[in-house]
Amino acid sequence: MMRLVLLTLAASALAGCLGSAPPLPRDHYYRILIAAPRAGSADRRLPGIVSVPPLEADGLLRERPLLFSASGQPHEMQQHDYHYWTDPPTRLLQGQLVDYLRQGRIAQSVVTPDMRVRPDFEVRGRIKRFERLLGGGAPRVFVELELALIGLADDRLLVLQSYAVERPSRADSVDASIVALNLAVAEIFDRFLADARRTALAVRPAAR
């Protein structure tokens, strides 16, 4: 009888502990959403079709968890638990870059390779940094993308630039960092679009 009483008390105590445990954190998912640029004039459009494949990246930058550096330096990276991009950054940035170049009217058409259209130009990109910086001062974000514009008729390199932007976050929350990351990407896209438009002035239609 005493053993039964002790087992009952132990089970009650265990149930009480489990009942008071805090709920598990829920997962959060984020997107990159870039505002449309102003449309360019007809003389600053590339004469043909531009294709944009997924951007390239190494290691952790190909994965969905949000990255951060607790020291504020790029030497050690960590992944957030429970905070994810809706897609890998390589595809998120591809989709936003396609939309941005279309809305900016950089060419007659802007497509992705899965449309199986023969392009005249290709935009190739690599994600070098895409992260939160949480140490060494106020919270901020850092984005660095290498973007290239290539004329496919003669494999001519028209634009090649590494664009880096560091922006402060309004708060130390993840939501504030997402807003800052969106603004940083928008600034990079705007600079690349300006470079592509300057190049378009000198490009002549090429016979294929």
N, C-alpha and C positions, 0 to 999 in steps of 0.2 A: 504493500500500500504506500509506504514512504517513497519507494522508487517511482511509483506512478505519479505521486504528487510532485516530486522533483522534475520529472519529465514534462508534466503539464506546465509548471512554472517556467521551465527553460523555453518551451515552445512559445509561451505567451510573451516572454521577454524578447525572443528572436523576432516574433511577428511585430512587436512594438518598434524594434530597431529598424526593421525593413519598412514599416509604414511611415517612419519619420525621415527616411532617406530623401535627399533633394532629388528632383526630377533631372534626368539627363539633359544636357544642353541640346537644343535642336540645331539642325544643319541650316546654314544660310547660303544662298546662291546669288551671284552677282553677274551683271552684264556690263559690257562697254557700250555706251550710247553716245555718239558724237553728233553735235549739231551740224546741219548742212552748211556748206560754205556758199559764198556768192558765186553765181555762175559766171564763167569766163566768156570773153568775146570770141567770135568765130575764128579770128586770126590767131588766137592762142590755143587752138585745139590741135591735137595730134591728128594727122590725116590717116585715120584707119581705126582698127580695133585694138583695144588694150586688154590683155589678160592678166589676172592677178591670182596666182596660186597661193595656197596656205603659206604663211611665213615659216621660216625655219627657226629652230631654237635647240639649245643643248640642255640635257639633264632635267632639272626641276622645272625649267621654264616651259617644258612640254606638258606638264601636269596641271591638274585643275586646282589644287589647293593654293590659296593666297600665300604669297611669300613675304617674309619680313626679315629684317636684320635688327636684332636687339641692341647691337652696339652702334648702330648708325653707320657702319662701314660695310663695304661689299664683300669682305673676306669670308664671313660666315653667314650662311643663309639658313632659315628655318621655315617650315610649313605650318600654317595655322591649322589647328583642329576646328572642325565644324564650319569653316568658311571656305567656299569653293566658287570658282567661276562656273558659269553654266556650260561652257565648253572649254577645251584647252585654249590658252591664249593665242596659239598659232592660228586657230580657226576664228576665234572671236575677232582678232585684229584684221584678218583677211576680209571677213564680212563687212566690217565697218569701213575698211579702206575702199572696197568695191563701191559701197554706197556713197562714200565721200567723193570719190573721183567721178562717179556718175552725176551726182548733184552739182559738182563743180564743172561739168561738161568739159573734161580734159580731152575727150576724144569723141569720135562718132558713136562708139559703143564701148562699154567696159563690161567684161565677162569674166567668168571663172572657167578653169580648164574642163570641168565636167559638162559644160555646154557644148564641147566638141566643135567649137568654131575656130577657124584658122585665124590667129591674131597677127597683127602687124607689129605690135609692141608688147613687151611683158614687163611687169613690175615685180621684182623679186625683193624679198625682205628677210631680215633676220632679227629676232628679239635678243638683245644683249642684256638688258636689265628691265625688270618690270616688278617693282617691289615697294614695300613700306620701309621707311627708316625710322626706327622708334627710339634710338639712343643718340647721345651726343647733342642734345638740344631739343628744340621744338619738333613735334612729329611732322614728317614730310614724306613725300614719295619721290621715286626716281624712275624714269623711263628712258631707255636708250634703244633706238631702232636703227638698223642699217637698211636703207632703201635704195634700190637701183632701178633705173628705167633703161631698157635695152631695146634697140631697134632690131627686129628679127630678120629683116631683109639682108642685112650685111653684118649682123651680130655686133652692132655698134653700141658702145656704152655711152648713153646720153646723159645720165645723171647717176652719180654714186656718192652718197653722203651718209655719215653717221650722225643722227640727230639725237641729242641728249637734252632732257628737260628735268629739272628738279623743282618741285612745287611744295609749299607748305600745306599742311592740313589744318582746317579750322579747329579741329579737336583731335583727341587721341583715339577716337573710336574708329572701328573698321569702316563704318558708313562714310565718315569724313574722308578717309583715305580713298575710298572708291570714287568719290566726287573729284578729289585731287588727281587721281589717276586718269579719269575721263578728260579732265582739262589738259593734262600733260600730253595725252595722246592726240587730242585735238590740235594742240600747238604744233606737234610734230607733223601731223598730216597737212596742216596749213603751210608749213615751210616747204614740205615736199611738193605740194601742189604748185606753189609759187615757182619752185625750181623747174618743174615739168612744164609750166606755162612759158617760162623764158626759153626753154629748149624748143618748144613747139614753133616759136617764131622762126627758127633757123632750119627746121626740118622740112624737106621737100618730099612729096609723095614718091615712094620708091616702087619701081616695077617689080612685080613678084613673078 
